[in-house]
Amino acid sequence: MENLSLLLLFLLFPVPGLLGSSRALCSMDEAMDEKMKQGFSSLLSDAVKNIGIQCRTVSSRGELASCPEGLAVTSCSCGSACGSWDVREGTICHCQCAGIDWTAARCCTLGVGA
C-alpha cells in the first residue's frame, strides 16, 4: 500500500526539468521560429499586394442612396444635419430623420490586381 502511494505521488508530482514553460528556446528553435515568421510574413505581403479596395460615393435626393451592383455600403452621410442612418440589405443607405434633402453612400468592393 505504501509503495502504491509513493508511485501515485511520483506520477502526479510534476518534474521541474520536464516542464517547458520556464525554459528559454535554444538558438536552433529561435532560428526556426524566425524563419517561419519571415515566410508567413512574405506570403501575407504578396497576397495583400494583389488585393485592393475600390470605392466610390453615390448620392441622391431624399432619404435613400443605393450602391451599384457588386458594391457594398461602408458608410452613409445625410443632409439636413442628420446623423442617424442605417444600412438596408447591405447596399442601401437610409437616413432616418424627417425632411432629408440628400443622402450619400460610400460603396466599396475588394478588387484583385488593383
MDAnalysis code that builds the backbone (N, CA, C; Angstrom):
import MDAnalysis as mda
import numpy as np

u = mda.Universe.empty(342, n_residues=114, atom_resindex=np.repeat(np.arange(114), 3), trajectory=True)
u.add_TopologyAttr("name", ["N", "CA", "C"] * 114)
u.add_TopologyAttr("resid", np.arange(1, 115))
u.add_TopologyAttr("resname", ["MET", "GLU", "ASN", "LEU", "SER", "LEU", "LEU", "LEU", "LEU", "PHE", "LEU", "LEU", "PHE", "PRO", "VAL", "PRO", "GLY", "LEU", "LEU", "GLY", "SER", "SER", "ARG", "ALA", "LEU", "CYS", "SER", "MET", "ASP", "GLU", "ALA", "MET", "ASP", "GLU", "LYS", "MET", "LYS", "GLN", "GLY", "PHE", "SER", "SER", "LEU", "LEU", "SER", "ASP", "ALA", "VAL", "LYS", "ASN", "ILE", "GLY", "ILE", "GLN", "CYS", "ARG", "THR", "VAL", "SER", "SER", "ARG", "GLY", "GLU", "LEU", "ALA", "SER", "CYS", "PRO", "GLU", "GLY", "LEU", "ALA", "VAL", "THR", "SER", "CYS", "SER", "CYS", "GLY", "SER", "ALA", "CYS", "GLY", "SER", "TRP", "ASP", "VAL", "ARG", "GLU", "GLY", "THR", "ILE", "CYS", "HIS", "CYS", "GLN", "CYS", "ALA", "GLY", "ILE", "ASP", "TRP", "THR", "ALA", "ALA", "ARG", "CYS", "CYS", "THR", "LEU", "GLY", "VAL", "GLY", "ALA"])
u.atoms.positions = np.array([
    [0.814, -1.193, 0.000],
    [0.000, 0.000, 0.000],
    [0.860, 1.261, 0.000],
    [1.954, 1.198, 0.790],
    [2.862, 2.343, 0.861],
    [3.555, 2.557, -0.480],
    [3.925, 1.478, -1.150],
    [4.556, 1.581, -2.468],
    [3.599, 2.188, -3.494],
    [2.313, 1.855, -3.402],
    [1.311, 2.417, -4.300],
    [1.165, 3.917, -4.076],
    [1.195, 4.334, -2.835],
    [1.101, 5.760, -2.508],
    [2.287, 6.517, -3.068],
    [3.482, 5.951, -2.914],
    [4.686, 6.595, -3.450],
    [4.644, 6.669, -4.973],
    [4.150, 5.612, -5.599],
    [4.047, 5.603, -7.053],
    [3.074, 6.673, -7.544],
    [1.909, 6.769, -6.890],
    [0.932, 7.800, -7.263],
    [1.485, 9.200, -7.037],
    [2.182, 9.403, -5.914],
    [2.780, 10.702, -5.644],
    [3.798, 11.052, -6.719],
    [4.608, 10.096, -7.117],
    [5.614, 10.318, -8.152],
    [4.962, 10.650, -9.494],
    [3.878, 9.933, -9.847],
    [3.203, 10.167, -11.126],
    [2.492, 11.513, -11.157],
    [1.959, 11.949, -10.039],
    [1.207, 13.205, -10.001],
    [2.082, 14.415, -9.711],
    [3.287, 14.207, -9.230],
    [4.189, 15.310, -8.908],
    [4.928, 15.749, -10.170],
    [4.801, 17.015, -10.560],
    [5.486, 17.465, -11.782],
    [6.997, 17.508, -11.589],
    [7.683, 17.079, -12.594],
    [9.137, 17.094, -12.568],
    [9.594, 18.397, -13.212],
    [10.248, 19.301, -12.427],
    [10.617, 20.623, -12.959],
    [11.461, 20.581, -14.223],
    [12.311, 19.617, -14.375],
    [13.162, 19.556, -15.565],
    [12.396, 19.243, -16.843],
    [11.194, 18.665, -16.710],
    [10.418, 18.304, -17.895],
    [9.412, 19.370, -18.298],
    [9.235, 20.370, -17.464],
    [8.293, 21.439, -17.793],
    [8.953, 22.400, -18.760],
    [8.276, 22.723, -19.853],
    [8.862, 23.582, -20.871],
    [8.507, 25.047, -20.718],
    [7.608, 25.386, -19.841],
    [7.127, 26.763, -19.780],
    [8.175, 27.741, -19.280],
    [9.102, 27.298, -18.454],
    [10.084, 28.225, -17.907],
    [11.411, 28.188, -18.657],
    [11.529, 27.313, -19.639],
    [12.775, 27.197, -20.388],
    [12.799, 28.187, -21.536],
    [13.957, 28.745, -21.790],
    [14.136, 29.609, -22.952],
    [14.354, 28.724, -24.178],
    [14.030, 29.237, -25.337],
    [14.264, 28.487, -26.565],
    [15.757, 28.415, -26.853],
    [16.191, 27.299, -27.381],
    [17.590, 27.215, -27.791],
    [17.760, 27.986, -29.090],
    [18.977, 28.218, -29.492],
    [19.231, 29.037, -30.678],
    [18.630, 28.421, -31.942],
    [18.601, 27.108, -32.033],
    [18.009, 26.446, -33.202],
    [16.503, 26.698, -33.241],
    [15.840, 26.586, -32.078],
    [14.402, 26.860, -32.020],
    [14.108, 28.312, -32.383],
    [14.921, 29.217, -31.878],
    [14.734, 30.638, -32.186],
    [14.903, 30.895, -33.680],
    [15.894, 30.264, -34.285],
    [16.132, 30.422, -35.727],
    [14.954, 29.891, -36.533],
    [14.434, 28.730, -36.141],
    [13.280, 28.149, -36.838],
    [12.048, 29.048, -36.699],
    [11.819, 29.559, -35.496],
    [10.690, 30.468, -35.289],
    [10.809, 31.700, -36.175],
    [12.009, 32.259, -36.248],
    [12.226, 33.463, -37.053],
    [11.986, 33.173, -38.540],
    [12.470, 32.045, -39.038],
    [12.266, 31.669, -40.443],
    [10.781, 31.480, -40.750],
    [10.059, 30.841, -39.827],
    [8.622, 30.635, -40.041],
    [7.888, 31.975, -40.070],
    [8.234, 32.892, -39.191],
    [7.607, 34.212, -39.178],
    [7.894, 34.962, -40.476],
    [9.142, 34.883, -40.953],
    [9.511, 35.550, -42.204],
    [8.739, 34.973, -43.382],
    [8.624, 33.650, -43.436],
    [7.898, 33.003, -44.525],
    [6.440, 33.385, -44.531],
    [5.817, 33.374, -43.366],
    [4.410, 33.758, -43.276],
    [4.226, 35.216, -43.640],
    [5.131, 36.067, -43.169],
    [5.037, 37.491, -43.448],
    [5.137, 37.767, -44.945],
    [6.055, 37.094, -45.651],
    [6.196, 37.331, -47.085],
    [4.994, 36.805, -47.861],
    [4.423, 35.681, -47.440],
    [3.217, 35.173, -48.093],
    [2.069, 36.147, -47.932],
    [1.909, 36.681, -46.736],
    [0.843, 37.631, -46.474],
    [1.044, 38.906, -47.281],
    [2.292, 39.394, -47.350],
    [2.580, 40.605, -48.105],
    [2.240, 40.436, -49.580],
    [2.612, 39.291, -50.169],
    [2.317, 39.042, -51.580],
    [0.815, 38.997, -51.827],
    [0.074, 38.389, -50.924],
    [-1.381, 38.312, -51.087],
    [-2.011, 39.691, -50.993],
    [-1.556, 40.495, -50.049],
    [-2.130, 41.823, -49.852],
    [-1.786, 42.754, -51.006],
    [-0.607, 42.585, -51.598],
    [-0.207, 43.431, -52.723],
    [-1.164, 43.281, -53.900],
    [-1.733, 42.105, -54.076],
    [-2.594, 41.834, -55.221],
    [-4.064, 42.142, -54.972],
    [-4.388, 42.601, -53.772],
    [-5.778, 42.935, -53.459],
    [-5.855, 44.416, -53.140],
    [-6.789, 45.087, -53.747],
    [-7.001, 46.498, -53.466],
    [-8.464, 46.748, -53.205],
    [-8.744, 47.840, -52.531],
    [-10.131, 48.197, -52.283],
    [-10.503, 49.312, -53.258],
    [-11.662, 49.181, -53.855],
    [-12.143, 50.182, -54.805],
    [-13.441, 50.753, -54.259],
    [-13.498, 52.081, -54.147],
    [-14.673, 52.731, -53.564],
    [-15.155, 53.876, -54.447],
    [-16.415, 54.207, -54.280],
    [-16.996, 55.385, -54.930],
    [-18.139, 55.884, -54.073],
    [-18.464, 57.143, -54.209],
    [-19.560, 57.738, -53.456],
    [-20.748, 57.937, -54.384],
    [-21.901, 57.519, -53.922],
    [-23.147, 57.680, -54.667],
    [-24.067, 58.543, -53.821],
    [-24.613, 59.596, -54.412],
    [-25.553, 60.434, -53.656],
    [-26.845, 60.601, -54.437],
    [-27.911, 60.851, -53.696],
    [-29.208, 61.054, -54.338],
    [-30.071, 61.955, -53.463],
    [-31.114, 62.481, -54.049],
    [-32.058, 63.324, -53.311],
    [-32.970, 62.422, -52.477],
    [-33.344, 62.889, -51.317],
    [-34.238, 62.117, -50.474],
    [-33.489, 61.304, -49.432],
    [-34.175, 60.312, -48.864],
    [-33.635, 59.568, -47.721],
    [-32.893, 58.283, -48.070],
    [-32.817, 57.899, -49.346],
    [-32.164, 56.646, -49.749],
    [-31.080, 56.885, -50.796],
    [-29.974, 56.152, -50.672],
    [-28.932, 56.133, -51.697],
    [-28.494, 54.681, -51.857],
    [-28.474, 54.196, -53.102],
    [-28.162, 52.786, -53.376],
    [-26.816, 52.633, -54.057],
    [-26.081, 51.606, -53.643],
    [-24.807, 51.279, -54.282],
    [-25.066, 50.504, -55.572],
    [-24.179, 50.672, -56.562],
    [-24.286, 49.873, -57.782],
    [-24.064, 48.393, -57.475],
    [-24.495, 47.545, -58.382],
    [-24.336, 46.095, -58.204],
    [-22.867, 45.733, -58.001],
    [-22.607, 44.856, -57.058],
    [-21.252, 44.408, -56.771],
    [-20.531, 45.226, -55.716],
    [-21.099, 46.343, -55.300],
    [-20.507, 47.184, -54.268],
    [-21.366, 47.133, -53.008],
    [-20.738, 47.313, -51.848],
    [-21.447, 47.281, -50.573],
    [-21.253, 48.597, -49.832],
    [-22.226, 48.976, -49.021],
    [-22.149, 50.207, -48.231],
    [-21.099, 50.048, -47.142],
    [-20.217, 51.033, -47.038],
    [-19.275, 51.068, -45.923],
    [-19.581, 52.223, -44.977],
    [-20.282, 53.252, -45.453],
    [-20.723, 54.353, -44.593],
    [-21.769, 55.184, -45.328],
    [-22.457, 56.007, -44.546],
    [-23.501, 56.871, -45.111],
    [-23.338, 58.292, -44.591],
    [-23.852, 59.248, -45.357],
    [-23.922, 60.645, -44.940],
    [-25.315, 61.150, -45.251],
    [-25.811, 62.030, -44.371],
    [-27.163, 62.551, -44.542],
    [-27.156, 64.079, -44.546],
    [-28.048, 64.640, -45.352],
    [-28.225, 66.086, -45.353],
    [-29.071, 66.514, -44.168],
    [-29.371, 67.809, -44.116],
    [-30.208, 68.392, -43.067],
    [-29.652, 68.142, -41.668],
    [-28.330, 68.048, -41.548],
    [-27.654, 67.839, -40.266],
    [-28.147, 66.593, -39.535],
    [-28.508, 65.566, -40.282],
    [-28.988, 64.315, -39.692],
    [-27.806, 63.359, -39.515],
    [-27.678, 62.806, -38.332],
    [-26.604, 61.853, -38.071],
    [-27.115, 60.442, -37.840],
    [-28.397, 60.218, -38.066],
    [-28.987, 58.891, -37.835],
    [-29.257, 58.209, -39.158],
    [-28.596, 57.076, -39.368],
    [-28.788, 56.335, -40.610],
    [-28.625, 54.854, -40.345],
    [-29.097, 54.058, -41.277],
    [-28.911, 52.614, -41.215],
    [-28.672, 52.091, -42.621],
    [-28.181, 50.863, -42.684],
    [-27.891, 50.217, -43.967],
    [-28.921, 49.122, -44.180],
    [-29.533, 49.130, -45.327],
    [-30.533, 48.121, -45.675],
    [-29.988, 47.199, -46.743],
    [-30.133, 45.908, -46.503],
    [-29.716, 44.867, -47.450],
    [-28.250, 44.971, -47.858],
    [-27.439, 45.692, -47.091],
    [-26.017, 45.805, -47.371],
    [-25.653, 46.750, -48.489],
    [-26.663, 47.277, -49.196],
    [-26.359, 48.113, -50.367],
    [-27.093, 49.450, -50.392],
    [-27.936, 49.723, -49.392],
    [-28.749, 50.941, -49.405],
    [-28.560, 51.720, -48.108],
    [-28.203, 53.002, -48.221],
    [-28.156, 53.892, -47.067],
    [-29.538, 54.512, -46.881],
    [-29.988, 54.539, -45.634],
    [-31.280, 55.131, -45.305],
    [-31.075, 56.150, -44.194],
    [-31.350, 57.403, -44.462],
    [-31.277, 58.449, -43.438],
    [-32.597, 58.476, -42.689],
    [-32.538, 58.489, -41.355],
    [-33.715, 58.291, -40.520],
    [-34.421, 59.572, -40.082],
    [-33.873, 60.732, -40.342],
    [-34.503, 61.986, -39.919],
    [-35.566, 62.428, -40.925],
    [-36.521, 63.182, -40.444],
    [-37.583, 63.691, -41.328],
    [-37.042, 64.845, -42.171],
    [-37.530, 64.956, -43.377],
    [-37.187, 66.084, -44.247],
    [-35.761, 66.054, -44.783],
    [-35.228, 64.902, -45.032],
    [-33.859, 64.777, -45.562],
    [-33.829, 65.268, -47.004],
    [-32.866, 66.159, -47.307],
    [-32.765, 66.660, -48.674],
    [-31.828, 65.816, -49.537],
    [-30.818, 65.172, -48.935],
    [-29.925, 64.302, -49.702],
    [-29.352, 63.210, -48.815],
    [-28.921, 62.132, -49.458],
    [-28.274, 61.004, -48.793],
    [-27.114, 60.550, -49.674],
    [-25.994, 60.214, -49.037],
    [-24.832, 59.713, -49.786],
    [-24.389, 58.383, -49.189],
    [-23.971, 57.475, -50.060],
    [-23.462, 56.165, -49.649],
    [-22.036, 56.022, -50.148],
    [-21.156, 55.568, -49.280],
    [-19.792, 55.208, -49.699],
    [-19.841, 53.724, -49.995],
    [-19.591, 53.368, -51.250],
    [-19.755, 51.988, -51.731],
    [-18.381, 51.432, -52.124],
    [-18.066, 50.245, -51.605],
    [-16.737, 49.666, -51.851],
    [-16.818, 48.199, -52.213],
    [-15.737, 47.719, -52.829],
    [-15.552, 46.303, -53.122],
    [-14.059, 46.021, -53.100],
    [-13.703, 44.750, -52.865],
    [-12.309, 44.347, -52.963],
    [-12.041, 43.941, -54.393],
    [-10.909, 44.354, -54.915],
    [-10.554, 44.003, -56.282],
    [-9.192, 43.352, -56.326],
    [-9.003, 42.361, -57.172],
    [-7.718, 41.693, -57.336],
    [-6.929, 42.431, -58.382],
    [-5.655, 42.690, -58.072],
    [-4.771, 43.359, -59.024],
    [-4.969, 44.848, -59.086],
    [-5.622, 45.414, -58.092],
    [-5.862, 46.857, -58.085],
    [-4.643, 47.618, -57.637],
])
